[in-house]
Amino acid sequence: MKKALSVLLILMMAFSAFGQEKAKKEKKEKKPKERIGWKFGGALPATTYDSNLGFQYGALIEFFNYGKPSIYPEYLDHTYTEVSTFTKGSGIYRFMYETNRLFGKTYFSIDLSYLPDKAYDFYGFNGYESVYNADWMNSDLEVPPYKTAMYYRFERNQFRIKSDLMGKLSGDHIKWSAGFAFNDFSLSEVDIDRLNEGKDDKLPSNAVQPGLYKLYQDLMIISPNEADGGWVNTLKGGIMWDSRDNKPNPMKGLWTEMGIEFAPGFMGNDWSFSRFYLTHRQYFTIIPEDLSFAYRVGYQTTITGHVPFFYQSQVITSRLTGATNEGLGGASSLRGVLRNRVVGDGFVYGNFELRWKPLYFKFLKADWYIGTNLFYDIGRVTKKIEMPDNVELMLEAPKYSNLNYSDYFNPGSEKFHHSAGISILFVANRNFCVAVDIGKAFNGQDSDILGFSIGLNYLF
């Protein structure tokens, strides 16, 4: 069970301000205070608890440089630093710097991150064609059907150096984009001994109850040369149209981009491949400053080569708005759907949001507003990851006598995955945004519980 103490802290701060007479009298029409030079953007403590991963502790902090003279709410430079860790090893260690004035007005960002994850989600490939059984992870049930709470998990540690550039190509709106990234992935079965430390109700060992990650290796669905991870180093190039009126939360405009990501052999890759991506976002004003409708549709597919299974969940984008951009499923794609539930060699997705800003106020010398979004998310696999022809035959071997093919695979069943929900956003000085998302999948195969996440920034 997760206890999001940081959310409670934010809610108490926000609604305390809401109750103040001064906040009630604050006029939306009043222009926010101009901000000059480097300013503190915001900070957030990270304090949560997970029964398997332990306590999370740490913090994140942001700074913005609005220039002299000020270009607020736009900014010249931005730094983001996060250090948060669970007591049993998972965490986020990230530093990001971005500027809008490299060689004139070229955008440049650099991201240095170490992302250890002791229980990374893995539900198989091709969406509904891989069957999900929630009872296998429910420790409140008898054995069987309970297997282990780590059945759909493996350990993934990622080290990343990522840089993105953007500049004008023609006029004010047509731009070029480019980038490179170095990623080192280290994979293994979940470290059960570490997760069992200090617990009375211990998880079964990997020898007693291996997870889906190990089964996929035994069935040769995951090949030996990618089972332990490796380096994936990429180059990226594309073009975009960007006519947004405000980057953190646009009220009108278009933001469309397309391009190709390459993983060439000369960059030290064990796998060479190329992928195409297309993302279109559009924003409509309904009530000036207060109410808007926004949507995003995206498509991504492999063009050449073989993408290692652990990289298939990486969604290509011109710039990161969070520590990761993974899916489909989870906080950055299909909210309320299990993280990485929809993994394929190609996929399409859409996000549709009605965005409202009902309350403006001043707090701690900052201009705040609280936003609420009603959202609907949709996505599916369009190009399947090929499975070995003999999987069903292999499962008939004596060592798998307690396993049924239909418990794991349902060929031909992939279709659109749907979810909907609400977001509550706390935004300071129009740039520092904490988003609390609560979503629910429409199909129990995608999740039978409410999805809850805390992150930064609007989704798109």
C-alpha positions, 0 to 999 in steps of 0.5 A: 500500500502506498501512502503519498504523504507529499500529496497531503502536504501539497493539498494542505498548503493549497487549500489553506491558501484557498481559505484565506480571505486574501486569496479569495479577493485575489483578482485573476485579471491582475497581471502577475509580478514581473520576475527578473533574472534567476529565480527559485522555481519551486521544490518538493519533498519526496516522502512515500512508502511502498511495502516492497520498496520501502520508504522514499525520501529526497527532494527536487528543486528548480531554478529559472532565469527570466532574463534582464529585461524579463521575458516572463513567463518564458525563460532563458535558462532552467535547471532541475535537480532531483535526488530521491531514493527508496530504502531498498534501492530504487530511486531517481538521481537526475540533473537537467539543464536547458537554455533557449540561447545557445548560439543565439536562440538555439534550444539546448538541453543536457540530462544526466540521470541514474535511474535504479528500479528494483521492481520494474513493470513487465507484462509481456508483449503486444498488449492484450495478447499477453494475459495479465492475472492480478491474482498472481500478485495478490498476497492476500490470496491463498497459494494458488492463485497467488504466486508472488507480488514480484511476478510481473517485475524485474530489476532494471538500472538505467544510466542516461546521458541525453541531449536535445537541440532545436532551432528555427528552420523557417519563419517563427514556427518551423523548427529543426530538432536533433539529439543524441543519447547514451543509455546503459541498461542493466537487467536481472531478476528482482533481488528478493533477499533485499526486498525481504529485509525487515519484512515478516511476510516475506516474498518467495525466492526466485528459485521457488517462484520465478517471474514472467521475465525468467519464463520469457528467457526460458521460452526464448521470447527474450534472447540471451544477448538482451536478457541482461541489458546493454548499451543503446546509443542513439542519434535523432533528427526531425522537424516540427511546427510550434505555434504554442502561446505558452510552453508550460500550459498552452491555451492555443496553437499547434505543436507537431513533430516528426523524425527518425531515431537511429541506433547505428553500430558505430556508436557501440550498440549491440543492436542496430535499428531505426524508428520513426515517430510522429506526435501532434498536439493542439490547443483550443481556448474556450474561456481565455486564461481559464478553460481550454481543450488540448489533445495529443496523438502519437505514432511510433514504429520500428523501420529497420533492425531489431529493438531490444525488448527493454528499449521498446517502452521508450517513447521518442520525444524532442524533450523530456518533461519528466525523469522518463517518457515510457509506455504505453501505460503509466503516468506519461502515456495511458494514465490508470493503465499499468506501466508498460502494459502495452509494449510493441514494435509499433504503437499509436496513442492519444490523450484528450484533456479539458483543462480548467484553472478555477483558482488563482492566489498568492502564496509564499510570494509566488503567483499560484493557480490550481488547475483541474484536468478531465482526461481520456487516454487511448492506445494500442499496438500497431506492429507486434513484437514477433514471438517464437513459433514453438512457444505453445509446444515448449509449454507442453514440456514436463517442466511446465506441467503446471502452466497453461498456454492460455494463462499467458497468451491470447493471440489476436486479442489486441485492441484499443486500451482506454482509461480516463480520470482527473488531474489536479495541478498546483502551478507556481509562477506559471512554470513550476507545476506539480501534477497529481493524476488519478486514472482508471482503466476501462478493462481489468486486463489493464488494471483493476484498481485506480492508478495514482501518480505524482509528477511534474508538468502538464502531460503535453 
